[in-house]
Amino acid sequence: MKHYNKHPFILYKYFTKELFLFFLFALFSLTILVFFIDLIELFRRSSNKIGVTQLEHANVYNIIGMAGLKIPSNIEKVLPFASLIGSIACFNQWRKKNYYIISRTFGLSLWKIITPTLISFFIIGLVSIIFLNPLSTIFNKKYDALQTIYFGKKNLKVFTFDTKGFWIKEISQNSQLIINAKTINDINNTLKNVNVFVFDKDKKFQKKIISKKATFLKDKLNLFEVDIISRTDSLKKLKKYTFTVKSESSGFDIAISKPDTIFIFDLPSYIFKIKKYGLNISKHLIHFFKLVCQPFLIISMILLSASLMLRSSERKVESGIVTISLVVGFSLYFIGDFIFALGSSERLPPLLSGFGPTLIGLFSGCYLISEIDEPTKKN
């Protein structure tokens, strides 16, 4: 009786290598495509800034350099798409060359065939988190800085924070204000435990205002339960005090770092830090969960494409199966982005928004693979 090796590692290596080559080609193609889309968008924005004297002019080399800074971040984003498209193309070749049928004839199940590939691509996902993510965060910071220089940014009230709370400089008629708040709610524009230091136009201290609560509205800062201490140490108590401020917005923006400019291992401590001050942590928390799920999302795409492309044993190319595989993969990604958006707006719990879409794709792929995986045993 002839003995067949239950684990033909040479065959596993060949299948993994072939899928990896298709993946690299898809990744390169998608990266180049996104690069040119970014380049066109930057040229458009640059042309809209002609005649704006307060902003620095961006030439062709500046625009190309800015688009180049987005490449590591774009690679992170298109990795799941590249694994989807690459695996669809690879599994289509398997059908044409009867690789899957021959492997099943020798008693190799689909799980055995693709498990080494899944492990390899899971490692690729980990590498993207550990090595590619730090590079993309550095480049994103540089990109944001250049974007401010060449294109400007919205005129929003910007708060900074430290161990003493939040600080903001403001102008009220002929006075200058330095506002300090212990905690802040950026959703309803509410400050708590507020200290306002009032200076005249010559920057001489005039008075200090202590308030338990303050709300920021367009052109107004309303203080409630107010104690006013003048320069002569006289005390005056009021229920409400209002400053007229110069503002073009009806709210404020907190000067916190964007999630994509923070390295993944620094995100947990940063999230605890901004939570301490009462800020909305949903975007940062979901971004962290999304990065953690990256390896699982990549193998989910491979599982879904394998379960759909290898369901039929016909050698001819069926455009319907390819289309369905693409639609399922892209739908999983875009539905995931929609759920992430709901989580960022606090309409869904961050844990559900961060892990839900990836786990749905992973379990669906495992179920579909198990459904069609009935290997033929051969002695």
N, C-alpha and C positions, 0 to 999 in steps of 0.2 A: 504494500500500500504506500503510495507516494505521500510524502509529508510536505505540507506547505507552511511556510513561516507565517505565524499569526500576526506578526508585526513587521512587514517589509519596510524597513526604515528608508531604503533607497527610493522606494515608490513614494513614501510620504514626503521625502525631501524634494523629489521631482515635482509633485503636485504643489507643494508650498512655494517652491521657486517660481513655478509658472504663474501662480496667482499673484505672487509678489511683483513680478515683471508687469503684469497687466495693471496692478495697483499703482506702480510707479509711473507708468505712462498716463494713466487717468489723473494722478495727482499733478504731474507736470502740466498737462493740458489745462486742467481747471485753474491752477495757479497762474499760468500765463493769461488765461481768459479774464480772471478777476483783476489781475494787474492792469490790463489794458482798460477795463471798465473803470477802475480807480483813476487811471491816468486821464481818461476822457472827462470824468467828473471834475477832477482838479483843474483841468484846462478850462472847463466851463465856469467854474467858480472864479478862476483867475481873470477871465475875460469880463466878468461882472464887476470886478474891482477897478476897472480902468477909470482914472480920474479921482480916485479916493486917495488924497494926499497923505492922510495920517497913517496909512498902512504901507508897509514896505512892498515894493514891486517884486513879484516872483517871476523869474525867467524860466526858460525851458528846463535847464538843469536842476533848478530848485524843485520844479514840479515832478520831474522824473525821480529825484531823490526822495521826495515825500511819498510817492507811490511805492518806491522800493522799501521804505520803512514799514509799509503795511504787509509786506510779503510773509514774514513769520506768523503774524496774526491771521492772515488769510489761509496759510497752510493749516493752521489749527482748525479753522472753520470748515475747510473743504475735505479734511481727512475722512469723515464719514461718507461724504459723497464719492470720494475717490475709491473707498473700499466697496461701495455699492456698485459703481459703474465698472470697476476693475473685476469684481467677482462675477458680475453678469456676463461680461465679455469672456472671462476665463471658463465659466461653467458652460457657456455656449460652445466653446471649443471642445470641452469634455464630451458634450453630446455628439458633436460632429465626429469625433475620433473614437467614440464608444468607450472612453476611459472608465466611466462610471459603470457601464454594463459589464465590462471585463472584470473590474474590481469586485463587483457583487458576485460574479460567477466563481471567483476564487474565495468567496466567503467573507469578504471585507464589507462591513456595514458602512453606511454613509457617515455615521458618527466617527468610526475609526479613520476614515479617509480625511475628514475635515478637522478632527481634533488637533493634530499638530499645526495646521494652518491657523486655527483659532488661537492657540497658545502664542504663535508667532505674532499675530496681529494684536493680541492683547499686550504683548511686550512693546510693540510699536506705539500703542496708545500710552503706555507708561513712559516711554522715552519722550513722547510729545509733551507730557506733563512736566517731567523732571528737567529736560534740557531745552525744549522749544519754548515752553511757557516763560522762563526767565528772559529769553531773548526777545520774545514778543512784547513783554511788559516794558522792557527798556526802550524798545523802538517805538512803542505806543506813546510813552512819555515824551520822547523827542518829537514825534509826529504832532502831538497836541501843542507843544511849544511852538513849532513852526506854523501850525494852523492859526494860532493866535497872532503871530507876527504878520503873516501874509493875508489872512482873511478876517481877522478880528473875531470878536465874540459878542454875545448878547450882553446888554447892560443890565445885569442883575445885581441885587444886593448880595455880597459875598461875605459870609461869616467865616472866621477862623476859630479854632478851638485849641486849648491847652489844658493844663491841670487846674486852672482857675475858671474854666468854662469857656463860653463863647465871647468873642469880641468883634465889634463892628464900628467903623468910623462913619459918621453921617453929618450932613449939613442941614441946619434948620434956620432959615432966614439969615440973620447975621451971626449966628452961633455955630460952634462946632461941637459935635457930640461924640463921646466915646461910650459905647453901650456894652455892658457886660451882663451875661445871663448864665445861670448855672446849668439849666436844661432848656431844651428847645423842642418844639414839635413842628417839623417842617411841612406837615400836611395841612394843619389849620392855622399856620403862621402865628403860633403862640410861644411867648417867652415866659420863663418862670424865674423868680428870685433875681430881679433885674436891678442893676446899678447903672445910672446914667451920670456921666461926668460932663458938665457943661462948661465950655470955654468961649470967650468972646473972639472977635475976628483977629485980635492980636495974640491969641492963644494963651490968654490969662484965665486962670480958673475962676469960675463964677459960683457954681453950686453943684451939689451932689443930690441926686434923686434916687430914692430907694423905693422899689415897687415889688409887690408879690407876684404880679402878673402883668404882661403887656401883650398887646396884639398889634400886628403890623398890617395896615391896609394901604391902599394906594394913596400916596402923599401924606399919610398920617401914621403916627406911632402913638397908640393909646395906652396909658399906664393906669393901673388900678391899685387902690389902697396904697396911696403915695405918701412918703415922708420926704419933704424937701429941706435939705440942710444948706444954708447959704454960706458964703465965705466968712461971715461974722458969727457962724455957729448957731444962728437962730433956726428953730425948727418949726415947720409948718406941715400940717396933715391935711390931705385931700383924698376924696374918694376916687377922683379921676383927674388925670392930667394928660393933655394932648400936645404933641409936637407936630408941626407942619414940616415935612421933610421933602427934599427934592428927589423924586423917584419917577422912573418910567415904567415900573412894573408894580403889580399888585401882590407880590410875594417876594420871597427871598430864596436864594440857593445857598446851600451849605458848601463850604470849600473843603469837601472831602474828596479823596482820590477816587478816580473811576475804578470799577472792579478789574477792568482789563489792564490797568497799570500797576497792579499789585501781584507779586509773585504768590503762587498758590500756598506755599508754606507760611507766608506772612499774613494771609487772609484771615485765619481764625483769630489771631490776636487783634488784628485791626477791627474785625467785626465786634469783638467784645468791647473794644475801646469806644467805638461810635455808639454802641448800644448803651453804654454807661451814661452817655450824654442825652439819651432819649431820642436818638435819630432813627430813621427808618433803615433797617438793615436788610430788607428783603432782597434788594438787587444784588448786594454783595454775597449774601448767603446762597441765593440761587445760582449765582455765577460760580461759587465754590463747588456746589453740588454738581453743576454742569461739567466742570473740569474733572471732578472725580469720576463722573459717569462716562467720560470720553472713551476709555478702552472698551467698556461694555457696549457703548453705542456702535463702535466700529465692528465688533463681532456680531452685534445684532443685525447689521446690514448684510454681513456675509451669510448668516443663518437664513435670513429671509430670502435672499437671492438664490441660495442653494436649494431651499425647499420649493421654490417656484420654478427655477430653471431646470432642475433635475427630476421634476415630477413626471415629465414625459420622456420616453426613451427614443423618440424619433430623431433622426439625424438632421433633418432639414431645420432651417432657422424659422421659428415661429415668431413673427413680429408681435403677435398678441401677448405671448408669455413675456417677452422682453419689455413690452410696454407696461404690462401689469406689474412686473418686478420694479421698474423704475418708479411707477406711480406709488406703489406701496412704500418704497424706501423714502422717496421725497415727502410723501404724506406724513410719515412718521417724524421726519425732521421738522417740517413746518408746523405740524400740530404740536410738537414739542416746544417750538418757539412761541406759539400762541399760549400754551400753558405756562411757559416761563413769564410771559408778559402779564398773565393773570396773577401769577405769584408775586411779581414785582409791584403790582398795584394792591397787593394784600387781599385779593379776592379769593385766593387759594392759599393754603398753608405752604410755606417755602419747602418743607420736606417733601410734600406731595408733588409740588411743581418741579422740584429739582430731580427727583428720582423716578417719578411716575412714568413719563414718556419712554425713557430708556428701558425700564423694567417691563413695560408692556411689549416693546419690540423684542426684548430678549426672551421673554416667556413665550411670545407668539412664535418666534423663530424656532425655539426648542420643541414646541408642540408640533409644528408643521414638519420638522425634520423627523421627529419620532413617528409621526403618522405614516410617512412614506418609506421609512427605513425598515425594510423587512428583508434583510440579506439572505441570500441563498447559501446555505452551508454545504460545503463539499469536502468529502474525505479524500 
